[in-house]
Every structure is written in C-alpha cells, then in structure tokens.
Amino acid sequence: MYLKTVGKPSKVSTKLCKEAVKYYGRHLLGNNLYHKLSIEILFDKALIDTNEYAYCDWQDDSYRAKEFVIGIDPNLGKRNMLLALAHEMVHVKQYAKGEMKDYARVNKIKFRGQIIEDNSMDYWDLPWEIEAHGRERGLYYRFIESIRK
C-alpha cells in the first residue's frame, strides 16, 4: 500500500495513524489487494467544528477503486482518530473489492447488488454504514492489542 499524509493531527502522531491504516488494510483487504492501493490521509481542517469526523473518497474509478483520500478531523483524540480511520478503511475495502459503487450523477449507490438512492434512507440504516460501524471497534481493539505486544 502506498500511503501518504497531508497535514498533521494535533493530538496523535502521524506515525500511529499510518500504522493503524496499514493494520486495518492488511486485515480487510488481503495481501494481493493491499499492495495495489494508494491512500492519502488528509488531516482536513475543514472538518473541525462540524458534525463529521471523517470521509472516504475514491479518486479513480468507483468500481474496484485503487486510489483513495481519507479526510479526517485533525483535532480528534487518539481513540476517536483510530476509530474513524478504521471506519473509513471499511469503506476503502467496500470500494476496492467492488462491493460498493457510486453513481454520483444520478445520486444512487450500488451496494452488494442492491441499488439505493443516496438520500432515501437514514444514515444509520445504510447498509455500508452498518458494516463500517459494526467493524470499526473490532479493528480498533485488535490494533491496540497489536501495538501493546
């Protein structure tokens, strides 16, 4: 995985964030796909004082994308930073494995064969968000355990 950072987090080391993204990537993507991805972590000051912690955008083709930007609030504390990175890495996996594809022009998303209008459901009911929220804590706890050894 090619990994680049832009900006700096204020409460966590850049090195720890990069280690976490690599760890999450190895656990979510498999060895072959892991080595094909390019991820930029953007410590995005525009997210400060908003209700958003982070976002994931693909930069190439949304079907099995290989290039991503993960934007994240640089003021998050360690726990929230690592949880948000885990969450966004689940979205990276969804795009990279072709499980999710954006049809931005028509405001629809195809997730595991089901086409969903982006604004037709509550955020908490979106299947890609259910998966990301469901996996973020397990990834986070396993990462924390791995660095304590």
C-alpha atoms as a printed R data frame, in Angstrom:
    type eleno elety resid chain resno       x      y       z
1   ATOM     1    CA   MET     A     1   0.000  0.000   0.000
2   ATOM     2    CA   TYR     A     2   1.264  3.415  -0.911
3   ATOM     3    CA   LEU     A     3   0.368  5.730   1.964
4   ATOM     4    CA   LYS     A     4   0.765  9.500   2.047
5   ATOM     5    CA   THR     A     5  -0.288 12.071   4.632
6   ATOM     6    CA   VAL     A     6  -1.187 15.710   4.122
7   ATOM     7    CA   GLY     A     7  -1.222 17.945   7.167
8   ATOM     8    CA   LYS     A     8  -0.761 16.782  10.746
9   ATOM     9    CA   PRO     A     9  -3.054 15.614  13.517
10  ATOM    10    CA   SER     A    10  -2.900 17.737  16.663
11  ATOM    11    CA   LYS     A    11  -3.329 15.065  19.360
12  ATOM    12    CA   VAL     A    12  -1.980 11.862  17.778
13  ATOM    13    CA   SER     A    13   1.256 11.074  15.989
14  ATOM    14    CA   THR     A    14   1.170 10.804  12.209
15  ATOM    15    CA   LYS     A    15   3.178  7.599  12.556
16  ATOM    16    CA   LEU     A    16   0.458  5.967  14.705
17  ATOM    17    CA   CYS     A    17  -2.232  6.943  12.173
18  ATOM    18    CA   LYS     A    18  -0.209  5.419   9.338
19  ATOM    19    CA   GLU     A    19   0.414  2.229  11.333
20  ATOM    20    CA   ALA     A    20  -3.319  1.936  12.043
21  ATOM    21    CA   VAL     A    21  -4.307  2.386   8.377
22  ATOM    22    CA   LYS     A    22  -1.782 -0.241   7.327
23  ATOM    23    CA   TYR     A    23  -3.008 -2.646  10.014
24  ATOM    24    CA   TYR     A    24  -6.658 -2.129   9.050
25  ATOM    25    CA   GLY     A    25  -5.797 -2.531   5.378
26  ATOM    26    CA   ARG     A    26  -3.986 -5.840   5.926
27  ATOM    27    CA   HIS     A    27  -6.962 -7.205   7.872
28  ATOM    28    CA   LEU     A    28  -9.653 -6.011   5.485
29  ATOM    29    CA   LEU     A    29  -8.138 -6.343   2.034
30  ATOM    30    CA   GLY     A    30  -5.954 -9.406   1.783
31  ATOM    31    CA   ASN     A    31  -2.325 -9.330   0.736
32  ATOM    32    CA   ASN     A    32  -2.796 -9.013  -3.030
33  ATOM    33    CA   LEU     A    33  -5.274 -6.123  -2.958
34  ATOM    34    CA   TYR     A    34  -3.473 -4.407  -0.072
35  ATOM    35    CA   HIS     A    35  -0.382 -3.882  -2.229
36  ATOM    36    CA   LYS     A    36  -2.367 -2.350  -5.101
37  ATOM    37    CA   LEU     A    37  -3.893  0.561  -3.181
38  ATOM    38    CA   SER     A    38  -2.863  4.175  -2.811
39  ATOM    39    CA   ILE     A    39  -4.291  6.085   0.152
40  ATOM    40    CA   GLU     A    40  -3.822  9.711   1.114
41  ATOM    41    CA   ILE     A    41  -4.746 10.627   4.681
42  ATOM    42    CA   LEU     A    42  -5.779 14.280   4.629
43  ATOM    43    CA   PHE     A    43  -5.927 15.874   8.063
44  ATOM    44    CA   ASP     A    44  -8.716 18.167   6.915
45  ATOM    45    CA   LYS     A    45  -9.146 21.356   8.967
46  ATOM    46    CA   ALA     A    46 -12.473 21.969   7.202
47  ATOM    47    CA   LEU     A    47 -13.941 19.153   9.356
48  ATOM    48    CA   ILE     A    48 -13.136 20.960  12.612
49  ATOM    49    CA   ASP     A    49 -16.320 22.160  14.319
50  ATOM    50    CA   THR     A    50 -18.569 20.113  12.036
51  ATOM    51    CA   ASN     A    51 -20.590 17.011  12.848
52  ATOM    52    CA   GLU     A    52 -18.331 14.914  10.617
53  ATOM    53    CA   TYR     A    53 -15.233 13.124  11.862
54  ATOM    54    CA   ALA     A    54 -14.041 11.757   8.547
55  ATOM    55    CA   TYR     A    55 -14.872 10.781   4.969
56  ATOM    56    CA   CYS     A    56 -13.577  8.450   2.282
57  ATOM    57    CA   ASP     A    57 -13.436  9.413  -1.395
58  ATOM    58    CA   TRP     A    58 -12.203  7.329  -4.286
59  ATOM    59    CA   GLN     A    59 -10.015  9.175  -6.762
60  ATOM    60    CA   ASP     A    60 -10.067  6.906  -9.804
61  ATOM    61    CA   ASP     A    61 -12.950  4.593 -10.762
62  ATOM    62    CA   SER     A    62 -15.597  3.806  -8.160
63  ATOM    63    CA   TYR     A    63 -15.792  0.201  -9.384
64  ATOM    64    CA   ARG     A    64 -12.894 -1.558  -7.662
65  ATOM    65    CA   ALA     A    65 -11.175  1.749  -6.989
66  ATOM    66    CA   LYS     A    66  -7.484  1.702  -6.063
67  ATOM    67    CA   GLU     A    67  -6.807  5.349  -5.170
68  ATOM    68    CA   PHE     A    68  -8.423  6.954  -2.122
69  ATOM    69    CA   VAL     A    69  -8.425 10.027   0.069
70  ATOM    70    CA   ILE     A    70  -9.438  9.645   3.697
71  ATOM    71    CA   GLY     A    71 -10.190 13.072   5.135
72  ATOM    72    CA   ILE     A    72 -10.175 13.275   8.912
73  ATOM    73    CA   ASP     A    73 -10.610 15.955  11.564
74  ATOM    74    CA   PRO     A    74  -7.056 16.679  12.798
75  ATOM    75    CA   ASN     A    75  -8.313 17.600  16.282
76  ATOM    76    CA   LEU     A    76  -9.693 14.161  17.157
77  ATOM    77    CA   GLY     A    77  -8.198 12.443  20.183
78  ATOM    78    CA   LYS     A    78  -6.363  9.129  19.867
79  ATOM    79    CA   ARG     A    79  -9.354  6.805  20.343
80  ATOM    80    CA   ASN     A    80 -11.711  8.719  18.029
81  ATOM    81    CA   MET     A    81  -8.974  9.188  15.425
82  ATOM    82    CA   LEU     A    82  -8.205  5.460  15.298
83  ATOM    83    CA   LEU     A    83 -11.895  4.502  15.292
84  ATOM    84    CA   ALA     A    84 -12.629  6.947  12.456
85  ATOM    85    CA   LEU     A    85  -9.705  5.578  10.434
86  ATOM    86    CA   ALA     A    86 -10.987  2.028  10.980
87  ATOM    87    CA   HIS     A    87 -14.465  3.092   9.831
88  ATOM    88    CA   GLU     A    88 -13.164  4.758   6.680
89  ATOM    89    CA   MET     A    89 -10.915  1.797   5.882
90  ATOM    90    CA   VAL     A    90 -14.032 -0.394   5.801
91  ATOM    91    CA   HIS     A    91 -15.326  1.952   3.084
92  ATOM    92    CA   VAL     A    92 -11.983  1.635   1.266
93  ATOM    93    CA   LYS     A    93 -12.483 -2.147   1.357
94  ATOM    94    CA   GLN     A    94 -16.055 -1.827   0.063
95  ATOM    95    CA   TYR     A    95 -14.933  0.212  -2.949
96  ATOM    96    CA   ALA     A    96 -11.718 -1.699  -3.629
97  ATOM    97    CA   LYS     A    97 -13.468 -5.084  -3.630
98  ATOM    98    CA   GLY     A    98 -16.282 -3.813  -5.853
99  ATOM    99    CA   GLU     A    99 -18.906 -4.202  -3.117
100 ATOM   100    CA   MET     A   100 -19.912 -0.542  -3.456
101 ATOM   101    CA   LYS     A   101 -20.116  1.739  -6.480
102 ATOM   102    CA   ASP     A   102 -21.241  5.353  -6.626
103 ATOM   103    CA   TYR     A   103 -23.487  6.593  -9.391
104 ATOM   104    CA   ALA     A   104 -22.939 10.209  -8.396
105 ATOM   105    CA   ARG     A   105 -24.689 11.748 -11.403
106 ATOM   106    CA   VAL     A   106 -27.958 10.047 -10.519
107 ATOM   107    CA   ASN     A   107 -27.466 10.149  -6.734
108 ATOM   108    CA   LYS     A   108 -27.500  6.357  -6.329
109 ATOM   109    CA   ILE     A   109 -25.165  3.812  -4.787
110 ATOM   110    CA   LYS     A   110 -24.947  0.141  -5.656
111 ATOM   111    CA   PHE     A   111 -24.021 -1.930  -2.616
112 ATOM   112    CA   ARG     A   112 -23.645 -5.692  -2.977
113 ATOM   113    CA   GLY     A   113 -26.046 -5.768  -5.909
114 ATOM   114    CA   GLN     A   114 -28.712 -3.509  -4.388
115 ATOM   115    CA   ILE     A   115 -29.219 -0.017  -5.844
116 ATOM   116    CA   ILE     A   116 -30.088  2.561  -3.193
117 ATOM   117    CA   GLU     A   117 -30.939  6.222  -3.680
118 ATOM   118    CA   ASP     A   118 -28.389  8.076  -1.581
119 ATOM   119    CA   ASN     A   119 -30.935 10.230   0.245
120 ATOM   120    CA   SER     A   120 -33.706  7.633   0.501
121 ATOM   121    CA   MET     A   121 -32.615  6.157   3.842
122 ATOM   122    CA   ASP     A   122 -31.473  7.407   7.202
123 ATOM   123    CA   TYR     A   123 -27.667  7.365   7.562
124 ATOM   124    CA   TRP     A   124 -27.839  4.689  10.285
125 ATOM   125    CA   ASP     A   125 -29.858  2.367   8.019
126 ATOM   126    CA   LEU     A   126 -27.487  2.497   5.039
127 ATOM   127    CA   PRO     A   127 -26.005 -0.994   4.674
128 ATOM   128    CA   TRP     A   128 -22.458  0.244   4.005
129 ATOM   129    CA   GLU     A   129 -22.598  2.339   7.176
130 ATOM   130    CA   ILE     A   130 -23.977 -0.577   9.195
131 ATOM   131    CA   GLU     A   131 -20.969 -2.637   8.124
132 ATOM   132    CA   ALA     A   132 -18.475  0.175   8.779
133 ATOM   133    CA   HIS     A   133 -19.864  0.948  12.233
134 ATOM   134    CA   GLY     A   134 -20.067 -2.748  13.020
135 ATOM   135    CA   ARG     A   135 -16.432 -3.429  12.161
136 ATOM   136    CA   GLU     A   136 -14.678 -0.272  13.389
137 ATOM   137    CA   ARG     A   137 -14.456 -1.217  17.077
138 ATOM   138    CA   GLY     A   138 -13.155 -4.723  16.456
139 ATOM   139    CA   LEU     A   139 -10.465 -3.376  14.134
140 ATOM   140    CA   TYR     A   140  -9.570 -0.678  16.639
141 ATOM   141    CA   TYR     A   141  -9.302 -3.075  19.608
142 ATOM   142    CA   ARG     A   142  -7.224 -5.562  17.629
143 ATOM   143    CA   PHE     A   143  -4.889 -2.772  16.515
144 ATOM   144    CA   ILE     A   144  -4.457 -1.520  20.089
145 ATOM   145    CA   GLU     A   145  -3.688 -5.078  21.228
146 ATOM   146    CA   SER     A   146  -1.123 -5.465  18.444
147 ATOM   147    CA   ILE     A   147   0.844 -2.350  19.450
148 ATOM   148    CA   ARG     A   148   0.845 -3.282  23.140
149 ATOM   149    CA   LYS     A   149   2.718 -6.543  22.467
